């Protein structure tokens, strides 16, 4: 039995994870960063899902959004998603204790899984420019390929 399987078995009947990202649309690495790069500020948030062998791929118990505010930087955006996710995780755990949970399977054909190797200076510049323009009152702007 592999390490992941042993870890899940040790958790017993139920194990859940909180991921900063709106699954199934944003899965993997830096999932509060990519919505900013893609000009989808409304897709910043967190997901509480079942732990499985697939990265952010288990049944979804809840998805919450985090509000991006004018003047936020990338770290603040991430922090907002963490707080929203922590609050959601606590609610999901309470629901599990009160009455159990039935998650919703993810359709992994929508959205995508982002990899750490995709992070680069170009995407960071795009994200920072988007947040700066948003702070200046210019709102969300077009997709990354138009910058």
C-alpha positions in Angstrom: 0.0 0.0 0.0 1.4 3.4 -1.0 1.9 6.4 1.3 -1.2 8.3 0.1 -3.4 5.2 0.5 -2.0 4.6 4.1 -2.6 8.3 5.0 -6.2 8.1 3.8 -6.8 4.8 5.6 -5.4 6.4 8.8 -8.1 9.1 8.5 -10.8 6.5 8.8 -14.2 7.1 7.1 -13.8 10.7 6.2 -11.0 13.1 5.1 -11.4 16.5 3.6 -9.1 19.1 2.3 -9.4 22.9 1.9 -7.9 24.2 -1.3 -7.6 27.8 -2.3 -9.2 27.6 -5.7 -12.7 27.3 -7.2 -12.8 23.7 -8.3 -13.1 22.3 -10.8 -12.2 25.4 -12.7 -9.0 26.2 -10.9 -7.1 23.2 -9.4 -3.5 22.5 -8.6 -0.9 25.3 -7.9 -1.5 29.0 -7.1 -5.2 28.8 -7.7 -5.8 32.3 -6.4 -3.2 33.7 -8.7 -4.5 32.3 -12.0 -7.9 33.8 -11.8 -6.2 37.2 -11.5 -4.0 36.5 -14.5 -7.1 35.3 -16.5 -9.1 38.4 -15.5 -11.6 36.3 -13.6 -11.6 38.1 -10.2 -15.0 36.4 -9.4 -13.2 33.0 -9.5 -11.0 33.7 -6.5 -12.1 31.5 -3.6 -11.7 28.1 -2.0 -13.1 24.6 -2.2 -13.6 22.0 0.5 -13.4 18.5 -1.1 -12.8 14.9 -0.5 -9.1 13.8 -0.3 -8.2 11.5 -3.1 -5.2 10.5 -5.2 -6.1 13.2 -7.8 -4.9 16.8 -7.1 -8.0 18.7 -6.0 -10.0 16.0 -7.6 -12.3 14.6 -4.9 -16.0 15.1 -4.4 -16.8 18.8 -3.7 -18.5 19.5 -0.3 -18.6 23.3 -0.8 -17.2 26.1 -2.9 -16.9 29.7 -1.6 -15.8 32.9 -3.3 -13.5 35.6 -1.8 -14.1 39.2 -2.7 -11.1 40.9 -4.3 -11.0 44.6 -3.1 -9.5 47.6 -4.8 -5.9 47.9 -3.5 -5.4 44.2 -2.8 -2.0 42.7 -3.8 -1.5 39.1 -4.6 -0.8 38.1 -1.0 -4.0 39.8 0.2 -6.0 38.0 -2.4 -4.5 34.7 -1.3 -5.2 35.6 2.4 -8.9 36.4 1.6 -9.2 33.0 -0.1 -7.6 31.3 2.9 -10.0 32.9 5.4 -13.0 32.1 3.2 -11.8 28.5 2.9 -11.1 28.1 6.6 -14.6 29.4 7.5 -16.1 27.0 4.9 -14.0 24.1 6.2 -15.3 24.6 9.7 -18.9 24.6 8.4 -18.4 21.5 6.4 -16.9 19.7 9.4 -19.9 20.7 11.5 -22.2 19.4 8.8 -20.3 16.2 8.8 -20.6 15.8 12.6 -24.3 16.8 12.6 -25.6 14.7 9.8 -22.9 13.4 7.5 -22.0 14.7 4.0 -22.7 13.8 0.4 -20.2 15.5 -1.9 -20.8 16.3 -5.6 -18.4 14.6 -8.1 -16.2 17.0 -10.0 -16.3 17.2 -13.8 -12.6 17.4 -14.4 -13.2 18.0 -18.1 -13.9 21.7 -17.2 -11.4 24.0 -15.8 -7.8 22.9 -15.5 -5.1 21.8 -13.2 -2.3 24.4 -13.0 1.3 23.3 -12.4 4.1 25.1 -10.5 6.3 25.1 -13.6 3.7 27.4 -15.2 4.5 30.2 -12.8 6.8 32.7 -14.4 7.7 36.4 -14.4 5.4 37.1 -17.4 2.3 35.8 -15.6 3.3 37.6 -12.4 3.6 40.9 -14.2 0.1 40.3 -15.8 -1.4 39.6 -12.4 0.2 42.7 -10.8 -0.9 44.9 -13.7 -4.5 43.6 -13.4 -4.6 44.3 -9.7 -3.1 47.8 -10.2 -5.7 48.7 -12.9 -8.4 47.4 -10.7 -7.1 49.5 -7.8 -7.2 52.5 -10.2 -10.9 51.9 -10.8 -10.5 50.4 -14.2 -12.2 47.2 -13.2 -11.4 43.8 -14.6 -9.7 43.9 -18.0 -9.5 41.4 -20.9 -7.9 38.0 -20.8 -4.2 37.6 -20.4 -3.5 37.0 -24.1 -4.7 40.6 -24.8 -2.1 42.2 -22.6 
